[in-house]
Amino acid sequence: MRLAKIAFIVLASVSGVSCTRLGYYAHLAGGQIALLSARQPIARLIEDPATDAALRERLCTVREARAWAAAHLHLPANGSYTAYADLQREYVAWNVFATPEFSLAPLEHCFPFAGCVAYQGFYALDKAEARARELRAQGYDVHIGGVPAYSTLGWFDDPLLSTMMRWDDATLIGTLFHELAHQKLYVRDDSAFNESYASFIEQQGLREYLAQHPDVAPPDAVARGRRTQFVQLILAARQRLEDLYALPLSAEAMRARKAEEFARLKAQYLRLRDTAWDGDPRYDGFFADDAPNNARLLPFGLYDEYVPAFALVFEQADRDWARFHDEVGRLTKLDADARRTALAALSRRRLPE
């Protein structure tokens, strides 16, 4: 039945597409089948005396958090995250991001069920690299990003992945809440809405969970603070580039100005790293390869654009999760322009003192 369901989704997705596209869908189906085939029930692993003690303890933590999410956050009480899959690799998938040389508009990829997203995903790094080479040859700015976790939006019972286990408990639990939120509400072709909604649930849900579970250590405040500072640098650079690309310049002049902006971003980072951060090199990798490009900037800011709006909705719902989900559900019924307008208006308002 599981394989039949995957086959149905693939067949429903490939009507009228090219052989190249058919091959890509077959790759996705094969990757998903392999992932699901690797699942082992968490309950069985916990009871198995052969299970590593450290893994058993973390699986117990996830099982408790999973039940708490359903009872307290009103997230789906389904089979997701009741199984564990050891993938024997660093990431579950790799996303290829691409933009034109002088634009921050992503090259989108559209799917019948998930809608359009700003990347193309692959279960194998070599396939992602091959696609990246094709896009670079066509003149696109390209970036490959590893994916430790993702949601199938409820089409399958998503397992807990070995690629998620390198995180601390708080981050793992928060990510669990985030991915379950995608199964609760999801709007086609609106990544900013979907990710901001899930990010708010991740953040607020984790705050409430930690308050009730003092034995779980909170996330590293210093690391989170530095992440916020780095993202702010990226978003400021992205805005400057958007302004630059709107100017009527020649390609040669635009290319030179673009290089100046990325050099400015690197200089700002190095100054922050070597002063306020006492030399902490955690984001050196962003600048380690070729000069950063437009596509490298795409993932930043996507996850939190409307988080303040959802925070206000939560307060207006008297911090009641069922009411909150109902109110957000009403936003999903609006057309895209009306929804963006409503969220932007909410984002500008202040939370009650």
Beta strands, then each sheet from edge to edge (+ up, - down):
strand 1: 39-41
strand 2: 83-85
strand 3: 93-99
strand 4: 109-111
strand 5: 115-117
strand 6: 120-122
strand 7: 141-147
strand 8: 160-161
sheet 1: 1+ 2- 8-
sheet 2: 6+ 3- 7+
sheet 3: 4+ 5-
end
